[in-house]
């Protein structure tokens, strides 16, 4: 199981929300060798020989979403996780992702947006990982060429339903 999958597997705790999320994310990160460091973010982890992991939980207004995304980009972490809830009606996951891509230069940082209520997620800057997985696959397991699309016009097998009377070049009548 990869780190991203472990972070996506964290569910909303039954007890106190922030303390439960902190314990669950800390346990998932420590399982992969990350150690907790002090930071202005919700959680920040470092691993020797690898980039950091930054986690930010936000349930506020769009301005607070903006400031949280700014803090994540300034953290310099390799993997940034942004946790929100669909019960908060301020921004959807896709809107937060669009805000990040529109306002900030993320360079090589990877972003994972998680909705803690539904478990849905959105990703940003994960294209290289997808390419690496496709390169390592054998040829027989890769997707083949796309199937032809449906024809634009229906092909008639019966011909015309009504006869057309008239000679070539004349006005035709159809009964």
C-alpha positions in Angstrom: 0.0 0.0 0.0 1.4 3.4 -0.9 1.3 6.4 1.3 -1.4 8.1 -0.7 -3.7 5.1 -0.4 -3.1 5.0 3.4 -4.0 8.7 3.7 -7.1 8.1 1.5 -8.2 5.2 3.8 -8.5 7.5 6.8 -12.2 7.9 7.7 -14.0 10.5 9.7 -13.6 9.7 13.5 -16.6 9.2 15.7 -15.2 11.3 18.6 -13.6 14.7 18.5 -12.9 15.5 14.8 -9.5 17.2 14.9 -7.9 15.0 17.5 -9.1 11.9 15.7 -7.9 13.1 12.3 -4.5 14.0 13.9 -4.1 10.6 15.4 -5.1 8.7 12.3 -2.9 10.7 9.9 0.0 10.6 12.4 -0.3 6.8 12.5 -0.5 6.4 8.7 2.6 8.7 8.2 4.7 7.0 10.9 4.0 3.6 9.3 5.8 4.8 6.2 8.8 6.2 8.2 7.8 9.9 8.5 8.5 11.8 11.7 6.5 14.7 13.0 8.1 18.2 12.9 6.9 21.5 14.2 5.1 23.7 11.6 2.3 26.3 11.3 0.4 23.6 9.4 -2.0 21.1 10.9 0.6 18.3 10.6 4.0 18.3 9.0 6.2 15.3 8.6 9.8 14.7 7.4 11.5 11.6 6.2 15.3 11.2 5.8 16.3 11.1 2.2 12.8 12.1 0.9 10.6 15.1 0.8 8.1 16.1 3.4 4.5 15.4 4.0 2.2 18.4 4.8 -1.4 18.0 6.0 -3.9 20.8 6.3 -7.5 20.5 7.5 -9.8 23.4 6.5 -13.5 23.9 7.0 -13.7 27.7 6.6 -14.4 30.4 4.1 -12.9 30.7 0.6 -10.3 33.2 2.1 -9.3 30.6 4.6 -9.0 28.0 1.9 -6.7 30.4 0.0 -4.5 30.9 3.1 -4.3 27.2 3.8 -3.3 26.5 0.2 -0.7 29.2 0.4 0.8 27.7 3.6 0.9 24.3 1.8 2.8 25.7 -1.2 5.2 27.5 1.1 5.9 24.5 3.2 8.1 22.9 0.5 6.7 19.4 1.2 6.7 16.9 -1.6 3.2 15.6 -0.9 0.6 18.1 0.4 -2.8 16.8 1.7 -5.7 19.2 1.9 -8.6 17.8 4.0 -12.1 19.3 3.9 -15.7 18.3 4.3 -18.6 18.3 1.8 -20.8 19.6 4.6 -19.0 22.9 4.4 -20.7 24.6 1.6 -17.9 27.1 0.8 -15.9 25.1 -1.8 -16.0 21.7 -3.5 -12.9 19.6 -4.0 -12.7 20.5 -7.6 -13.0 24.2 -6.9 -10.2 24.1 -4.3 -8.0 22.2 -6.9 -8.8 24.8 -9.5 -7.9 27.6 -7.0 -4.6 26.0 -6.4 -3.7 25.6 -10.0 -4.9 29.1 -10.9 -3.2 31.1 -8.1 -0.1 29.2 -7.1 3.0 27.7 -8.8 3.3 24.2 -7.4 6.3 23.0 -9.4 7.0 19.4 -8.3 4.7 19.3 -5.3 1.9 16.8 -5.4 -1.5 17.7 -3.9 -4.1 15.3 -2.7 -7.6 16.8 -1.8 -9.7 14.7 0.4 -13.4 15.0 1.4 -13.6 13.5 4.9 -17.4 13.0 4.7 -17.7 11.0 1.5 -14.1 9.8 1.0 -13.9 11.4 -2.5 -10.6 12.7 -3.6 -9.0 14.9 -6.2 -5.3 15.0 -7.2 -3.0 17.6 -8.7 0.4 17.1 -10.3 0.3 13.3 -10.2 0.8 12.9 -13.9 4.4 11.6 -13.6 3.3 8.8 -11.3 0.7 7.7 -13.7 3.3 7.7 -16.5 5.8 5.7 -14.5 3.1 3.0 -13.8 2.3 2.8 -17.5 5.9 2.5 -18.5 6.6 -0.5 -16.2 3.5 -2.4 -17.4 4.1 -5.2 -20.0 2.8 -4.6 -23.5 0.1 -7.3 -23.2 -1.5 -5.4 -20.3 -1.7 -2.0 -21.9 -5.0 -0.7 -23.3 -5.5 -1.3 -27.0 -6.6 1.2 -29.6 -9.9 3.0 -28.9 -13.0 1.3 -30.2 -14.6 3.1 -33.2 -17.3 5.5 -32.2 -20.9 5.0 -33.3 -21.7 6.2 -36.8 -22.9 9.7 -37.1 -25.9 8.8 -39.3 -28.0 5.7 -39.0 -27.5 3.3 -41.9 -30.7 2.2 -43.5 -31.0 -1.5 -44.2 -34.5 -1.4 -45.7 -34.1 1.4 -48.1 -36.7 4.1 -48.6 -40.0 3.7 -46.9 -41.9 5.7 -49.5 -41.5 5.6 -53.2 -40.4 8.7 -55.1 -41.8 9.3 -58.5 -40.2 11.4 -61.2 -37.4 11.3 -63.7 -33.9 12.7 -63.4 -33.8 16.5 -63.4 -37.6 16.8 -62.9 -39.5 17.8 -59.8 -40.1 14.7 -57.7 -43.3 13.7 -56.0 -43.3 11.6 -52.9 -46.5 9.8 -51.8 
